[in-house]
Amino acid sequence: MLTNSSIYDLPEDHLVRILNNEHQTILAHLDGIDHQRQDIYSLNSPVDHPELFVKLISLTERLMTVSKHHDREEKVLFPELLKADAGNHLEVLTSEHHFLTEYKLKFFNHINDLSAMDFKSYKLQMNFMANGIIGILREHIYLENTAVFPIAVKVITDDNRWLEMNQRFKEIGSFFE
């Protein structure tokens, strides 16, 4: 198993390290969304603390920009794992990428429309959707970090392949851009 210390033993531009670093950023955004969700859920009225909604919207907008991260996994890393006959979990992970993309958009639209329903219903729906995104994405990242990435480092042993994969990563771009 690839541990955090061995991830950081990889060169900074190694795609597994890049993906892991992006996962850490995504997890931090999920923590922020979870915190804002809890604070909003405790409110009696949306006018009590409007800044909480602004922060939740901002965090959710940022979370929605991870499509390039998913593209690099699906178009670069996953095909290489399939070539090495090490493609366990890849169909599920790809399916989760697509599901989460749609679900995050629904969540974003919901949190932006306070006038659509009474505040109690709004909070219940916001809470339910946020918990779903947070739970699924945390488990998804855990599986990639603890199963997919270690397998990739183990089965893709040719340094030239990694260099070519890194080049394809750069062509797709980063979600930080």
ABEGO torsion letter per residue (X at the ends): XBBAAAAAABBAABAAAAAAAAAAAAAAAAAAAAAAAAAAAABABAAABAAAAAAAAAAAAAAAAAAAAAAAAAAAAAAAAAAAGAABGAAAAAAAAAAAAAAAAAAAAAAABAAABBAAAAAAAAAAAAAAAAAAAAAAAAAAAAAAAAAAAAABABAAAAAAAAAAAAAAEBAAX
